[in-house]
């Protein structure tokens, strides 16, 4: 159940966050929702991307709120792999 999110930072740098099962698990614990019943908004996509990057990055990742301040755009690259058909919409 992978989901690919393209993150564009305010400085135009881009990074691909690949959301995996452990990231979904953290999201379910945080939101108290099941991914199969979820309607994902921007906060959800940012949380999933942040969790994925913390897990996979060689570099330190800022705390969620500070990291979000540096994000200009989140794009779902591969929604077909996500049973919730995520759409990057505002909360």
N, C-alpha and C positions, 0 to 999 in steps of 0.2 A: 504494500500500500504506500508506494512512494508518490510524492507530490513535488514537482519542481517549481521553485519560485525564483524569478529573476529580480534581484534587489538592485535598485539604482540609488546611489547615495547623492547627497546634495552637491558633491564635487564631481558628479557624473561618472564616478567609478562604478562598475557593475560587478556583481558576484552572484553565482548561482547557489541557492540553498536547496539541498535535496532532503526533503522531510521524509523520515523513515518511521518505522513502528515505535521506536522509543520516544520520538518527538511527539507522535500522536498520543502516546500514553501520558506524557507530561501535560499535554493540552487537556486531555480528559480529566486528569486529577485537578488541574487548575480551574477548569470551567464547570466541572461536575456535569458534563454532557458526554454523550457517546458520539463518536465521529460519524456513525451511520445516520444519526438523527440531526446532525448539525446544519445550521445555516451560517456559513462563515462570513464574517465581516472583516474589515480592515484590521481591527485589533487582533483577531484570531490569526490572520495571515502573518502579521508582524510577530506575534508570539511564536508561531511555528517556525518562521524563518530564523528568529533569534535563537531559539532552542537548537535548531539544526546547526547553525554556525558555531554556537558554543561547543557543540559536540565534535564538530569536524575541523575546526580551524586550528592552525598552528599558532596563530596570534591570539592574544587576549581579546575578548569581546566585552564591550562596555555593558553595564547593567541595562536592563530592558528599556527603561524610560529614556536614558541618555542615548542609547543606540537608536531608538525610534526618532529622536530629534534630528539625527543625521540622515534619515532615509527620505528620499524624494518620491520614490515610486516602488510599488510591489506589483509584479505581473505574474499571473499563473501561466506557466509555460506548458504544463502537461495536465490539464484538468481531467483527461480521460482516465488517469490512474487513480483519481479521487472519487469515491462513490458519492460524495456530497456535492460534486460539481461546483467547486468553490468559485466565487466571483469576487474580485477585489472591489468591494463597495464600502463606503464609509459607514461608521456606526451611528 
